[in-house]
Amino acid sequence: MSRSTTHSSDRHGTPHTPDPPETSRAPDAPDSEHGPDGSGARQSQDARTAVTVFVALGANLVIALAKAVGGIFAGSPALLSEAAHSVADSLNEVFLLASLKRSRRAPDDQHPFGYGKERYFWALLAAVGIFVMGGCFSFFQGAEALSAGSSEDHSGYLVGLGVLGVALIAEGSSLVRALVQVRQHAREAGRGMAAELRRGDDPTLRTVLAEDSTACLGVVFALLGMWLHMVTGQVVYEATASFLIGALLVYVAYRLAKESRGRLIGEAIDPVQRQELRRFLEAQPEIDTVTTLLTMRLGNDSTLVAARVDLVPGLDSEEVEEVLVRVKTAMAKLWPHADQIFLDVTDASAKDRANARADRQALEETVAAVEREEGGA
């Protein structure tokens, strides 16, 4: 009969136990000065993310009002599309601010693993908002402009172009702020910028970065559309700009929703970290075989790790208990985000061992592919 034991490290500190065997620190493990469980580092990151979101929210509220007034005055479909874009971004940033607070709530009886996935839920709502309020409205404005075939006077053009110029500066400033924070996260995780954008853990920051990037590109589309309309007198250019803005927003919404969906339904942690966890367990002298290793993100700073292990023969029940406590304590210290650790002791069959070898090989191939991709980035 298999014997199952569980352990969860304290969210506010690792239990005081003897130091584990010497081994390398996980790449994303927080520095010790931030606390043994990395809570100080995470709170600092959340504070920086909140500032980034507030900067983007303030910029978008002002820009949305200016674009709306300028769009009505100029009768510009491209400028009205950009106004809808900014309104969508503003509402989404309110969602993201809510997620920062709600995801930090402590576990309770109804949510024993905490509320970390709240952040992914609100990021999903933000993606829906970008799609509906930004993308769909932009397509509507483009279609309406083509059907109306209206023309604006030059005073309207000048007002619209001026508003868009100011908007580009404001959106660019917000984008720079988000990029600086991404770069800081990348340095802390020991990754390059491209790798951090692909593998970063904070959906709130990625959403703000995506919004600011598309906002800058959308403003460029609108500027070109209005300028070409002014030069040629053909409304098709502004309509095309509205369609391009709509397509851009729909694409961004799809990518953000896809990422949030994966983490909401239970996504494993980074393959490199999974390999490190497996190697650590396999390196323990009392563990003969790691037959199964399962991981799942529970939030930005919370991970579930469940492993089925076969111990070497000759250990009595007290020794088994000591081994499990030592191994889990060491794991919690080396990977502070792994705050839910479950080990199941079982007798491995020949089939289990073969499956374990196949899983190890598949994981090594995945990690090699990730490293090649990052090396070429």
Disulfide bonds with the S-S distance in Angstrom:
none
